[in-house]
């Protein structure tokens, strides 16, 4: 009791900003709409691969999510983390295709999805509250340059180390949620 669930972000000044609440249901409904036509999906993927690298990086995913789906920055961060199977920060077409299909199939019942996401976040919050020292020690160990920020790959390693044995779905939910809290919109978690 008394320890808040992961419901917002504390800024360096100590102010708490609330989370964006429109998220999960809207995102997966929109993803479900584009999941059927592989040819169209390749066309969309290639049109947003601005540097023609064969992968969509965070700024390209943001652009795609905003233009095609009208998502906010935070919702687009959630999509990025859910589609990025290896949490490398870049999405190949194969990851894009499989990610959309797997995510929409796995999360077909939106009410179940939201309940599952909330359960993962509640479990994480409870664990963090019980082991706050471990949380900060683990965070500090992954903040290699000591600037107080973790990029998406560092964040996924941080959560893997903090929550030993976490399943891949829960890990993606945690990383996705952490990036929905990206108040500065710079792709770094604090």
N, C-alpha and C positions, 0 to 999 in steps of 0.2 A: 504494500500500500504506500502511496505517496510518491512512488517513482513513476514518472510519465512514460507511457509507451512512446514509440518513435512517431511522434505526431508533428514535428516541426524541426526547425534548424536554429541553433544558437549561433548568432554572429559573434565575431571577435569582441564586440562591445558588450556582449551578454544579453542582447535583445533576442527574443525568440520569435521567429517568423513561422507562420503556420504552413503546413504542407498544401500542395494543390490537391483538391479533392475530386476533380472531374474524371480522372485517370482511367483506371483499369478497364471498366466496362466499355467506355468509348473507344479506347485504343484497340481492344480485341475485336469489337464489332467492325471497326474500320479495316483491320488486317484481314478479317474473314472475307470481306468483299473482294479483295484483290488476290486471294489465294488460288483461284481456279484456273487461270490461263497462264501457263508457263511461258509461252511466247511473249505475251504482253508483259509478264513480270521481267523477262530479260530485257525487253525494250525499255521499261521503266528503270531498271537497275543501270543499264548502260547510259541512259540519258542523265542520270544523276551522278555518275562516276566522272566528275569534272576533270580529274587529272589522268583519266584513262589507265589507272593503275590495276584495274581488275578487282578492286575492293572498294567498298564504301567506308570512308572514315567518318568520324563524328560530325564534322561540318557538312559533309555530303548527306548523311542520314538526316541531320537537322533540316537541311534544305528540302529534301524529299518529303519528310513528315509534315513540314509546314505547308508546302505547295500542294501536295496531293491529298493530305488528310486534314489539314487545318489544325494540326496539333500544336500545343504550346511547346516551348523549349523543354520543360520538365517532362511532359508526356513523351516527347521525342527521345529524351534520354532513357526513359523506361523502355521504349521500343528497341533502342540500340542495344541495351544490355540483355533484353530477352532474346534478340535475334543473334547476338554475338556468342555462338556456342562455346568458343574457347576463351572468351572475354579478353581478346587481344586488343580491342579498340578498333578493329577493322572487320568488315563483313564481306566475305567472298560471295559470289552469286550462289554457290551451293549452300552456304550457311543461310543466305537470304531466303532461298526457296524452301529449304528444309525447316528453317526457323519459323517462317510464317505458317507453313502447313502444320508442323508439330505443335507450335504454340496455340494455333486456333483449334486443332483437334484436341489437344490435351486440356485446353481451357474452354471447352465448348459450352459448359454451363457457367455463365457469368456469375451467378450468385455463388456457386461453389468456388469459383476462382477468387472472388473477393474474400470469401471466408478463409480460403487457403492462404492467401497473401497476408491477411490480418493475423492468422495463426502463426505464420512464420515470423512476422514482425513482433508479435507479442512474446513468442519464445525467445527471440533475440533480445528484446528489451529486458525480459526477466533475467536472462543469463548475464547481460551486461551489468544490470543493477547489482546482482549478487557478486560479480567479479570485476568491479570497476578498475582495480589496480591492474589486473591482467589485461583488460581492455586497453588502457593507456600504454602499458608496456608493449603490447603487441602492435598497437598503432605506431608508436615511436620507432619500433623495429622495421616497419615498412615505409616510413617516411625517410627515405634514404638521404635526401638532401637537407632534412631538418626544417623545411619551410612550412610545415603544418598541413600540407596538401598531399592527397593521393590521387594518382590518375587511375583509370579504370582497371588496368592490369595490376597495379599495386593494391587497389581496393579489393579485387578478387582474391589475391594472395593473403591479404589481411584477414578477410572473412574466413578463408579456408583455415588459416592458422588459429584464429580466435575460436571458431566453432569446428573443432576436429570432427571429421567424418560427415560434414554437412553434405547432403545430396545436391546434385547439380541444379535441380529446379530451385531449391531453397537458396542456393548460392546466387543464382541469377536474380531471384526476387530481391535479395538483400542488396546486391550491387545496383539493380535497377532502382530500387527505392532510394538508395543513397544518392544516386544521380538525379533523382527527381527533386532532391533537396538542394541542388546546385543553384543557389541564389545568385551567385555572380555570373552564371551562365558561361563558364570558361572550361567546362569538362573536367574540373578537378573537384574531388570530394574533400571536405574539411571536417 
